[in-house]
Amino acid sequence: MKKNILSLALALVIGATVSADPIDGEKKEVKTDASTVTWKAYKVTGSHTGTIALKSGALEFDGDKLTGGEFVVDMTTINTTDLEGEYKGKLDGHLNSDDFFATASNPTSALVFTEVTASGKNSYKVTGDLTIKGITKPVTFDVSVYGSKATATLKVDRTNYKVEYGSGIIGTAKDKLIYDEFDLVVDLEF
């Protein structure tokens, strides 16, 4: 009887230890209020910069190695930071319109990591599925992780997502030409 009770107690202790510390990895939620997504778009006569709020996100780790991630961005928060007043209002409104991101019908965009490969001690080459305006395309970018912070820079071709306003020279005045690629710089805290 003592042997059975001891075996049962030992099994419970080992079972509790194993389930409390999974070996498969750890999902770390991103602190959305401390994280930033900054964009920069280019045109023939210059560029514009701004921000977009991160709605939710998480990075997945196996020990200290990045293995995955997924993020949702609130597209209705597109904000131009290099303009003020009337011009800022006009550009913000235009970016939210059907000419660009159609945020009334597409209020969020998402990124899901599909492959993560270590490229250095704290750096990774990541391929992921980026969804904008309901269209999903693969993107590849670099991620650096230091402690509880991560940084990524993505170059996105907006025409892959049917964001074609001002793309190309046909039907557009040369000084209004908008480049197809824009940059995203993401700084995460988790």
C-alpha positions as CSV (number, residue, x, y, z in Angstrom):
1,M,0.0,0.0,0.0
2,K,2.8,2.4,0.9
3,K,4.5,1.6,-2.3
4,N,1.4,2.4,-4.4
5,I,0.9,5.7,-2.6
6,L,4.5,6.6,-3.0
7,S,4.3,5.7,-6.8
8,L,1.1,7.8,-7.2
9,A,2.6,10.8,-5.4
10,L,5.8,10.6,-7.5
11,A,3.7,10.4,-10.7
12,L,1.7,13.5,-9.7
13,V,4.9,15.5,-8.9
14,I,6.6,14.5,-12.2
15,G,3.3,15.2,-14.1
16,A,2.9,18.6,-12.6
17,T,6.5,19.5,-13.3
18,V,6.3,18.4,-17.0
19,S,3.0,20.3,-17.6
20,A,4.2,23.5,-15.9
21,D,7.3,23.9,-18.1
22,P,6.6,22.7,-21.7
23,I,9.5,21.7,-23.8
24,D,7.8,22.6,-27.1
25,G,8.4,26.4,-26.7
26,E,6.9,29.5,-25.4
27,K,4.6,32.1,-26.9
28,K,5.4,35.6,-25.7
29,E,2.6,38.2,-26.2
30,V,3.8,41.5,-27.6
31,K,3.1,44.7,-25.5
32,T,1.1,46.6,-28.1
33,D,1.3,49.9,-26.2
34,A,5.1,49.8,-26.0
35,S,5.6,48.5,-29.6
36,T,5.6,50.6,-32.8
37,V,5.0,50.1,-36.5
38,T,6.5,52.9,-38.6
39,W,6.0,53.3,-42.3
40,K,7.8,55.3,-45.0
41,A,6.5,55.7,-48.5
42,Y,8.3,57.3,-51.4
43,K,7.4,59.5,-54.3
44,V,9.3,61.2,-57.1
45,T,9.4,64.5,-55.1
46,G,10.1,63.0,-51.6
47,S,8.6,60.8,-49.0
48,H,6.1,60.6,-46.2
49,T,6.3,58.8,-42.9
50,G,3.8,57.7,-40.3
51,T,2.7,55.0,-37.9
52,I,0.1,52.2,-37.6
53,A,-1.0,50.7,-34.3
54,L,-0.3,47.1,-33.5
55,K,-3.6,45.4,-32.4
56,S,-2.1,42.1,-31.2
57,G,0.9,40.0,-31.7
58,A,3.1,37.2,-30.3
59,L,6.5,35.7,-30.9
60,E,7.2,32.1,-30.4
61,F,10.5,30.8,-28.9
62,D,12.1,27.4,-28.3
63,G,14.4,28.4,-25.4
64,D,16.0,31.6,-26.6
65,K,15.6,30.8,-30.4
66,L,12.8,32.5,-32.4
67,T,10.6,29.9,-34.0
68,G,7.5,31.8,-35.1
69,G,5.2,34.8,-34.8
70,E,1.9,36.3,-35.7
71,F,0.6,39.9,-35.7
72,V,-2.5,41.9,-36.4
73,V,-2.3,45.6,-37.3
74,D,-5.2,48.1,-36.9
75,M,-5.2,49.7,-40.4
76,T,-7.8,52.3,-39.3
77,T,-5.0,53.9,-37.2
78,I,-2.9,55.0,-40.2
79,N,-1.3,58.2,-39.1
80,T,1.0,60.5,-41.1
81,T,3.7,62.0,-38.9
82,D,5.6,64.3,-41.3
83,L,2.6,66.6,-42.0
84,E,0.3,68.7,-40.0
85,G,-3.1,70.3,-40.3
86,E,-5.0,70.2,-43.5
87,Y,-2.4,68.3,-45.5
88,K,-2.1,65.6,-42.8
89,G,-5.9,65.2,-42.7
90,K,-6.0,64.9,-46.5
91,L,-3.3,62.3,-46.7
92,D,-4.6,60.3,-43.8
93,G,-8.1,60.3,-45.4
94,H,-6.7,59.3,-48.7
95,L,-4.6,56.4,-47.2
96,N,-7.8,55.1,-45.5
97,S,-9.8,55.4,-48.8
98,D,-10.4,52.8,-51.5
99,D,-7.6,54.3,-53.5
100,F,-5.2,52.9,-51.0
101,F,-6.0,50.5,-48.0
102,A,-9.8,50.6,-47.9
103,T,-9.8,50.5,-44.2
104,A,-13.6,50.6,-43.8
105,S,-13.9,47.2,-45.4
106,N,-10.4,46.0,-44.5
107,P,-9.8,47.3,-40.9
108,T,-6.9,44.9,-40.2
109,S,-3.8,43.5,-41.8
110,A,-1.9,40.4,-40.6
111,L,1.5,38.8,-40.7
112,V,2.1,35.1,-39.9
113,F,5.6,33.7,-39.8
114,T,5.9,30.5,-42.0
115,E,9.6,29.9,-41.8
116,V,12.3,31.2,-39.4
117,T,16.0,30.5,-40.0
118,A,18.8,31.7,-37.7
119,S,21.3,33.9,-39.6
120,G,23.4,35.0,-36.6
121,K,23.5,35.0,-32.8
122,N,20.4,37.2,-32.4
123,S,19.3,37.5,-36.0
124,Y,16.9,35.6,-38.2
125,K,15.7,35.4,-41.8
126,V,11.9,35.2,-41.7
127,T,9.4,34.3,-44.4
128,G,5.8,35.1,-43.6
129,D,2.4,35.5,-45.1
130,L,1.4,39.2,-45.2
131,T,-2.3,39.9,-45.7
132,I,-3.4,43.4,-46.8
133,K,-6.9,44.1,-48.2
134,G,-7.7,40.4,-47.9
135,I,-4.8,39.4,-50.2
136,T,-2.1,37.2,-48.8
137,K,1.4,37.2,-50.3
138,P,4.8,35.9,-48.9
139,V,7.4,38.4,-47.7
140,T,10.9,37.8,-46.5
141,F,12.7,40.0,-44.0
142,D,15.2,40.1,-41.2
143,V,14.4,40.1,-37.4
144,S,16.8,40.9,-34.6
145,V,16.0,39.8,-31.0
146,Y,17.7,41.2,-27.9
147,G,16.3,40.3,-24.5
148,S,12.6,41.3,-24.5
149,K,12.8,43.4,-27.7
150,A,12.7,42.6,-31.4
151,T,13.2,44.7,-34.5
152,A,12.2,44.0,-38.1
153,T,12.4,45.9,-41.3
154,L,10.2,44.9,-44.3
155,K,10.0,46.3,-47.8
156,V,6.5,45.8,-49.2
157,D,5.3,46.1,-52.8
158,R,1.9,47.6,-52.4
159,T,0.8,46.6,-55.9
160,N,0.8,42.9,-54.8
161,Y,-2.2,43.9,-52.6
162,K,-4.1,45.9,-55.2
163,V,-2.9,49.2,-53.7
164,E,-2.2,50.8,-57.1
165,Y,-3.1,54.4,-56.9
166,G,-0.3,56.6,-58.4
167,S,1.7,53.5,-59.5
168,G,3.5,53.9,-62.8
169,I,3.6,56.9,-65.0
170,I,0.6,56.2,-67.2
171,G,-2.3,58.6,-66.4
172,T,-0.3,60.2,-63.5
173,A,1.5,63.5,-63.5
174,K,5.2,62.8,-63.0
175,D,5.5,64.8,-59.7
176,K,2.7,62.7,-58.3
177,L,4.3,59.3,-59.1
178,I,4.3,57.1,-56.0
179,Y,6.8,54.3,-55.7
180,D,5.4,50.8,-55.5
181,E,7.5,49.7,-52.5
182,F,7.2,51.1,-49.0
183,D,9.1,50.3,-45.8
184,L,7.9,49.1,-42.5
185,V,10.0,49.3,-39.4
186,V,8.7,47.3,-36.5
187,D,10.0,47.7,-32.9
188,L,8.5,45.1,-30.5
189,E,8.5,44.7,-26.7
190,F,7.3,41.5,-25.2
